[in-house]
Amino acid sequence: MFFSKYFSAALALASIIFFSGTLVAVAANTMDIPYTALAPLPLGEGGTMLKTYTISTYLSGMFKLIIALGAAFAVLMGITGGIQYVASGIAPAARKGAKERITNALLGLVIILTSYLILNTIDPKLVAFNFGLPPIEGTRAVALTPLELLGFGTTSERWCVPPQTGTAWPSDAYERGVLYKKNILVNKANCTAVGASGCTSVCGLKPDVIDALGELKKNCDNKMGKMCAVWVTGATEHWLHKSHNNNRNVDLGMSQTFDAYVRKSIYLGTGHSCGIYSAPHWSVDSHIFVDEGDHWHTCF
């Protein structure tokens, strides 16, 4: 009876965690994009509130908070049982109930702490709640034409070529597809015309720059031990960025883990030609990163 009761409770809890994690993982797509939480958790240094969160960091903090509350509740129940035991006097029924309360509290505390320690010992990523899902290897995020399906056309012919004259701006679907396979997204839809605003384009972005972005993402994930959110906020729409007319300079969004990775690299100080001259510069994987306040300006 005792085993059956606790086994059923543990099975129900595991089912809730599994299905909740599955739903969140599907919703999280392939990136942990930062957002401002309506109910912030104290996940910063010293228990401070963060300005932005990601799905992974928020759920990881919530999980640790639940464990702390569960442990505190178990201790409280143990203290309550102890007081009940002392106050029970010689009444056998009251003393038995107090013993059961203390035993259950200790058992619950052991289960809570042991489960976390076991998972953390096996692999810290098991309690990191990293819900970024990589795309299936070999897939493309762009549609192929019938001729391409038959094997006609080379890879170079599918890359977007920015127009020399005129106002029309071509599709950057292929470049976005290549970036997508490397777990890198673009924050806005592609531009449709030269001079358009509120858009981001990777049309014509150099192939070696795209490869460098993929390596940057991979290195950040490996060094930080969690998924880094790397996404493009500005690229080849040169009319919106004066320094982006060489198809090699890219603006990247800021996030907690990615920012920490950049700032752990080689600090170069100010006074460099990449980006704002007076802004702080870093050398990251042999590329220049400039902190321009709300984004990283990068020169590849």
C-alpha positions as CSV (number, residue, x, y, z in Angstrom):
1,M,0.0,0.0,0.0
2,F,2.8,2.4,1.0
3,F,4.8,1.6,-2.2
4,S,1.7,1.9,-4.4
5,K,0.7,5.3,-3.0
6,Y,4.1,6.9,-3.5
7,F,4.8,5.2,-6.8
8,S,1.5,6.5,-8.2
9,A,2.4,10.0,-7.1
10,A,5.8,9.8,-8.6
11,L,4.4,8.5,-11.9
12,A,1.9,11.3,-12.1
13,L,4.6,13.9,-11.4
14,A,6.9,12.4,-14.1
15,S,4.0,12.4,-16.6
16,I,3.2,16.1,-16.0
17,I,6.9,17.0,-16.3
18,F,7.3,15.0,-19.5
19,F,4.2,16.3,-21.3
20,S,4.8,19.9,-20.2
21,G,8.4,19.7,-21.4
22,T,7.3,18.3,-24.7
23,L,4.8,21.1,-25.3
24,V,7.3,23.7,-24.4
25,A,10.0,22.1,-26.6
26,V,7.7,22.2,-29.6
27,A,6.8,25.8,-28.9
28,A,10.4,26.8,-28.4
29,N,11.2,26.2,-32.1
30,T,14.9,26.1,-32.8
31,M,16.1,29.2,-30.8
32,D,15.9,30.6,-27.3
33,I,15.0,34.1,-28.2
34,P,15.1,36.5,-25.3
35,Y,11.8,38.1,-24.0
36,T,10.6,40.2,-21.1
37,A,8.8,38.1,-18.5
38,L,5.5,39.3,-17.0
39,A,6.4,37.4,-13.8
40,P,10.2,37.7,-13.5
41,L,12.2,35.3,-11.4
42,P,15.4,36.2,-9.4
43,L,17.8,34.3,-11.7
44,G,20.6,36.9,-11.8
45,E,23.7,37.2,-9.6
46,G,22.7,37.6,-5.9
47,G,19.1,36.8,-6.7
48,T,18.6,39.9,-8.8
49,M,15.8,40.2,-11.5
50,L,16.9,40.0,-15.1
51,K,15.7,42.3,-17.8
52,T,15.3,39.6,-20.4
53,Y,14.8,35.8,-20.2
54,T,14.8,32.8,-22.5
55,I,12.5,29.8,-22.3
56,S,15.4,27.7,-21.1
57,T,16.7,30.0,-18.4
58,Y,13.2,30.8,-17.1
59,L,12.1,27.2,-16.8
60,S,15.4,26.2,-15.3
61,G,15.0,28.9,-12.7
62,M,11.4,27.9,-12.1
63,F,12.5,24.2,-11.6
64,K,15.1,25.2,-9.0
65,L,12.6,27.4,-7.3
66,I,10.1,24.6,-7.1
67,I,12.8,22.3,-5.6
68,A,13.6,25.0,-3.0
69,L,10.0,25.4,-2.1
70,G,9.5,21.7,-1.9
71,A,12.5,21.3,0.4
72,A,11.3,24.2,2.6
73,F,7.8,22.6,2.8
74,A,9.3,19.3,3.8
75,V,11.3,20.9,6.6
76,L,8.2,22.8,7.8
77,M,6.2,19.5,7.9
78,G,9.0,17.9,9.8
79,I,9.0,20.7,12.4
80,T,5.2,20.5,12.6
81,G,5.4,16.7,13.2
82,G,8.0,17.2,15.8
83,I,5.9,19.7,17.7
84,Q,2.9,17.4,17.3
85,Y,5.0,14.5,18.7
86,V,6.1,16.5,21.8
87,A,2.6,17.8,22.4
88,S,0.9,14.4,22.0
89,G,1.9,13.3,25.5
90,I,1.1,9.6,26.0
91,A,-1.7,9.5,23.4
92,P,-0.7,6.6,21.1
93,A,-2.8,7.7,18.1
94,A,-1.4,11.3,18.2
95,R,2.2,10.0,18.6
96,K,1.7,7.6,15.7
97,G,0.3,10.4,13.4
98,A,3.2,12.7,14.4
99,K,5.8,10.0,13.5
100,E,4.1,9.4,10.2
101,R,4.2,13.2,9.4
102,I,7.9,13.3,10.3
103,T,8.7,10.2,8.3
104,N,6.9,11.5,5.2
105,A,8.5,14.9,5.5
106,L,12.0,13.3,5.6
107,L,11.2,10.9,2.8
108,G,9.9,13.8,0.6
109,L,13.0,15.9,1.4
110,V,15.3,12.9,0.5
111,I,13.4,12.3,-2.8
112,I,13.5,16.0,-3.8
113,L,17.3,16.4,-3.1
114,T,18.3,13.0,-4.4
115,S,16.5,13.3,-7.7
116,Y,18.1,16.6,-8.5
117,L,21.6,15.4,-7.4
118,I,21.3,12.3,-9.5
119,L,20.3,14.1,-12.6
120,N,22.9,16.8,-12.1
121,T,25.6,14.2,-11.5
122,I,24.7,12.2,-14.7
123,D,24.6,15.3,-16.9
124,P,24.0,19.0,-15.8
125,K,22.2,19.5,-19.0
126,L,19.4,17.3,-17.7
127,V,18.4,20.0,-15.3
128,A,19.3,22.9,-17.6
129,F,16.0,22.9,-19.5
130,N,17.6,23.6,-22.8
131,F,14.6,23.4,-25.2
132,G,16.3,24.6,-28.4
133,L,15.7,21.9,-31.0
134,P,18.2,21.6,-33.9
135,P,16.7,21.0,-37.3
136,I,16.9,17.5,-38.8
137,E,20.1,17.0,-40.6
138,G,19.8,17.2,-44.3
139,T,16.6,19.2,-44.4
140,R,16.3,22.6,-46.1
141,A,14.1,25.5,-45.0
142,V,13.5,26.6,-48.6
143,A,11.3,25.1,-51.4
144,L,13.0,23.6,-54.4
145,T,11.8,24.2,-57.9
146,P,10.9,21.2,-60.1
147,L,14.2,21.7,-62.0
148,E,16.2,21.6,-58.8
149,L,14.4,18.4,-57.7
150,L,15.5,16.9,-61.0
151,G,19.1,17.9,-60.3
152,F,19.4,20.9,-62.6
153,G,21.1,24.1,-61.4
154,T,24.1,24.6,-59.2
155,T,24.3,25.8,-55.6
156,S,25.8,29.1,-56.7
157,E,22.9,29.7,-58.9
158,R,20.5,29.5,-56.0
159,W,22.3,32.2,-53.9
160,C,20.7,35.6,-53.9
161,V,22.4,38.3,-56.0
162,P,21.7,41.8,-54.8
163,P,20.7,44.1,-57.7
164,Q,23.0,46.7,-59.0
165,T,20.2,49.0,-60.1
166,G,16.5,49.4,-59.6
167,T,14.4,49.2,-56.5
168,A,13.3,45.6,-56.4
169,W,15.0,43.4,-53.8
170,P,15.2,39.6,-54.4
171,S,14.3,36.7,-52.1
172,D,16.9,35.6,-49.5
173,A,15.1,32.3,-48.9
174,Y,18.2,30.2,-49.7
175,E,20.5,32.0,-47.4
176,R,17.9,31.9,-44.6
177,G,17.6,28.1,-45.2
178,V,21.4,27.6,-44.8
179,L,21.4,29.7,-41.7
180,Y,18.4,27.8,-40.3
181,K,20.3,24.6,-40.7
182,K,23.0,26.1,-38.5
183,N,20.4,27.1,-35.8
184,I,20.6,30.8,-36.7
185,L,17.5,32.8,-37.4
186,V,16.8,36.3,-38.9
187,N,14.7,38.6,-36.7
188,K,12.6,40.2,-39.5
189,A,11.1,39.4,-42.9
190,N,13.2,40.0,-46.0
191,C,13.1,43.4,-47.7
192,T,11.1,43.7,-50.9
193,A,12.6,46.9,-52.3
194,V,15.7,49.0,-51.9
195,G,14.9,51.7,-49.3
196,A,12.4,49.5,-47.4
197,S,12.4,49.8,-43.6
198,G,11.4,47.4,-40.9
199,C,13.1,44.4,-42.6
200,T,16.3,42.4,-42.5
201,S,17.9,40.7,-45.5
202,V,20.7,38.2,-45.8
203,C,20.5,38.3,-49.6
204,G,24.1,38.1,-51.0
205,L,25.7,37.4,-47.6
206,K,29.1,35.8,-48.3
207,P,29.1,32.0,-47.9
208,D,32.2,32.1,-45.7
209,V,30.5,34.6,-43.4
210,I,27.5,32.2,-43.1
211,D,29.9,29.4,-42.3
212,A,31.7,31.6,-39.7
213,L,28.3,32.3,-38.1
214,G,27.7,28.6,-37.8
215,E,31.1,28.0,-36.2
216,L,30.4,30.9,-33.8
217,K,27.1,29.3,-32.7
218,K,28.8,25.9,-32.3
219,N,31.7,27.3,-30.3
220,C,29.5,29.3,-28.1
221,D,27.3,26.3,-27.3
222,N,30.3,24.1,-26.5
223,K,32.1,26.7,-24.3
224,M,29.1,27.9,-22.4
225,G,27.6,24.4,-21.9
226,K,24.1,25.6,-23.1
227,M,22.4,26.8,-26.3
228,C,23.5,30.3,-27.3
229,A,20.8,32.4,-29.0
230,V,22.5,33.7,-32.1
231,W,20.2,35.6,-34.5
232,V,20.8,38.2,-37.3
233,T,19.3,41.7,-36.8
234,G,21.0,43.4,-39.7
235,A,23.0,42.2,-42.7
236,T,22.9,43.2,-46.4
237,E,20.1,45.8,-46.4
238,H,22.9,48.4,-46.9
239,W,20.5,51.4,-47.2
240,L,19.7,50.9,-43.4
241,H,23.3,50.3,-42.4
242,K,26.1,52.4,-44.0
243,S,28.8,49.9,-43.1
244,H,27.0,46.9,-44.5
245,N,27.6,47.4,-48.2
246,N,30.4,44.7,-48.4
247,N,28.1,41.8,-47.6
248,R,30.4,40.8,-44.8
249,N,29.3,42.9,-41.8
250,V,26.4,41.5,-39.7
251,D,24.5,42.8,-36.7
252,L,23.7,40.1,-34.1
253,G,21.1,40.3,-31.3
254,M,22.1,40.3,-27.6
255,S,21.3,37.7,-25.1
256,Q,22.6,36.7,-21.7
257,T,24.6,33.5,-22.6
258,F,25.8,34.8,-26.0
259,D,26.9,38.2,-24.5
260,A,28.9,36.3,-21.8
261,Y,30.6,34.3,-24.5
262,V,31.7,37.4,-26.4
263,R,32.9,39.2,-23.3
264,K,35.0,36.2,-22.2
265,S,37.0,36.5,-25.5
266,I,39.9,38.9,-26.2
267,Y,39.1,42.5,-25.3
268,L,40.6,44.9,-27.8
269,G,39.5,48.2,-26.2
270,T,38.3,51.1,-28.5
271,G,39.7,52.8,-31.5
272,H,39.1,50.2,-34.2
273,S,37.7,50.6,-37.7
274,C,34.9,48.0,-37.3
275,G,31.7,49.6,-36.1
276,I,31.5,52.6,-33.8
277,Y,35.1,53.9,-33.3
278,S,34.6,54.7,-29.6
279,A,32.7,51.6,-28.7
280,P,34.4,48.6,-26.9
281,H,35.7,45.9,-29.3
282,W,36.3,42.2,-28.8
283,S,38.1,39.6,-30.9
284,V,35.9,36.5,-31.0
285,D,37.0,33.5,-33.1
286,S,39.3,35.8,-35.0
287,H,36.4,38.2,-35.9
288,I,35.7,41.6,-34.5
289,F,32.7,42.2,-32.3
290,V,31.6,45.7,-31.3
291,D,29.1,46.5,-28.5
292,E,26.8,49.1,-30.0
293,G,24.4,49.2,-27.1
294,D,21.4,47.1,-28.3
295,H,23.3,44.7,-30.7
296,W,26.7,43.3,-31.6
297,H,28.1,44.8,-34.8
298,T,30.4,42.1,-36.3
299,C,33.1,42.3,-39.1
300,F,33.9,39.0,-40.7
